[in-house]
Amino acid sequence: MPTAWVSRYLARVGWAYVVYHVFMIAVLVALAIYDLGVKYVKSLGWAEVLTFVMLPPFIPGLLVCGGMHDRCDTLSGRGMQIVLFLGGVAWYLVGWWVLASLVVSRIRQRL
């Protein structure tokens, strides 16, 4: 049955993203503490925290062709950047789908 295979595959990809996301958040927080100091990190507002949480899906796309400095001048480089951005967002959505399905299944088990 192909739908069961696809579901298992998406679940594995989703859990891989969850691990990647947690790891990247830990790295970003550690770098922020190292670069900026503990006092600055403690005073971060909601917008900064949301940026930390939303950044990991976009890191693969930013790493292609010069990162955030955007030194990508070729059409193939721009296309690769877009594909990686969209792939990162799709991976992000699958990761949230896996977490949401885990929460829903736990709630159903308790009821």
Secondary structure, 3 states (H helix, E strand, C coil): CHHHHHHHHHHHHHHHHHHHHHHHHHHHHHHHHHHHCHHHHHCCCHHHHHHHHHCHHHHHHHHHHHHHHCCCCCHHHHHHHHHHHHHHHHHHHHHHHHHHHHHHHHHHHHC
